[in-house]
């Protein structure tokens, strides 16, 4: 599940472009749809995206409640919902960005047992969001952007060795 601070109208084309470039399927999220393995879901630019629990497993919940941290979609909204339902099974990453969105939710995820990563200052265009997440204690591992993908995949491949990420 991916929250990108993008306006309505851009997230669908962003998801379609990523779908053509990535090995995994990428799509704009739809309210009520089940989470499927091998699919990345981009929050629509008009809605917050939350993790929900359905009868068959996890589902996506979208809503247009007020902005959080001046954003809709907001990273904190997603992270806090995941922390409440699935923190121990979660690997979360926060990348370059302005402000503090995601920092509080990242801390909740870490406290709930998630493995958390942030992009390092040197590789960020804007070291706002990762800085705040690190400062609040929500980040376990900090790496340059070029290494983050491999580090996350290492954790996903070896879940019994998560602490050594």
N, C-alpha and C positions, 0 to 999 in steps of 0.2 A: 504494500500500500504506500503510495507516494503522494505527499502534499508539496506542491510547488506553488509559490506565490505568483500566480498568473491570472490575468483577468478572464472573465467569461468569454468564450469564443476562441481562445487560444489553446486551451487545454486539450480539446478534441484533436486539433491538427498536431499538437505536440505528441500526443499519444500515438497517433497514426504514424508520425515520422519515426518515433522510437521503435514502433512495431516493425518497421521495415529495416531498421539498423541492428536490432537486438536478436539474439538467439531465442529468447523467451517471448511469449506473446505479451504485448502491451496494449492496454485499452483504457478509455475513459470509463471511470466507475459509474455504475447504475444502481439506484436505490433498490435494495432487497436482493441483489444478485449474490449467489454464493461465492465464496472464495475458492478458487481452483488452483491446484498446484501448477507451477510453471507459468502463471499469469501475473503480470504487474498491473496494478490498478492506479490510475492517475485521478486525483480528486478533481471534479469539475470546478472551473473557476468561479462558479456561483454558489457553491455549497461546501459546508463542512462535511468531512468524511469521518465516520466512526466505525469501529468494529462492533458488530452485534452478534448475537447468538440466535441461530435459527434451529428448526427441528432437526436438520440434517448436518449442522455444523455452523461455522462462522459465515456471516453475511455482511454486506456493506450497507451502512445506513447513512443516507445523505439528508441534510437539512439546511435550511436557510436562516438559522438563528443568527443573532447579531454577531458582528466581527469580534474576534478574540485577538488581543495584541494588535489591533487595527487591521486584522486580516480575516478574510473568508475566501478560501479555506485557510484554516490555521493548523499548524503542526501540533500545537499543544492539544487541540481537540482530538486529533487522531491518537497521539501518544497516550493521553490520559485514558481513552477508551480501551486501548490495547492493554495498558497497565492493569485495568480493572478486570479484564477477561483472560489474558493470555501472557502475562509478563514472563513467566518462566520458559515459555517456548519461543521467545522473541529475540531477534537481533535487530537493533535499531541504529540508524546512522543519521547524523545531522551534518549538512554540508554548508558551504559558504552562504552568507545571507546577512542582511542588515536587521538589527533589532535583537529581541530576546525570545521570539516565538520558538517553541520547542524545548526550551531549557527546563521549565517546570515539569513538563511531561516526561522528558528524558530522565530526570531525577526519580520520578515515580516508577518508571520502567526499571531503572537500575535497582531501586529499593525492593521491587517485586521479583527480582531474579533474572531480568533480561541482561543480555550482553550488549553493551553500548559503545558506539564508535563516534568519533568526530574527525572532521577534516582539520589538518594542522594549519597554523597561521600562515606559514610560508606559501602554501599552495592555494589559499583562499583569495578570491577577489575582494571580498569583504569579510573580515573575521569578527562579525557581530554575533550571529546565532551560535556558532561553535564556541566562541569565547564565553558566552553566558552559560551554556550548558556545562562547560568545564568548570567555570567558577562556582556554579551551584552544586557541583559534585556528582552530576549525572553521567559523566563520561568515564568509562574504564580505559579506553584505548584511543590514542590520537595518532593519526598517520597522514602522510601526504596523499592527495587525491589519487595519484598514480598507483598507490599501494592498497587503497581501501578495498577495492573489489576483491583482490586476492585474499586479504585478511578476513573479510566477511565470508568468503567461500571456504576458507580454512575452518572457520568456526562451524559452518553449516555441514561440512563433510565429517567433522569429528566432534559430534555433540557431547560425547563423554569427556572431552578434553577442553570444554568451553572456557574454563578459567584461564587457560594458557594462551589465549588469543593474542 
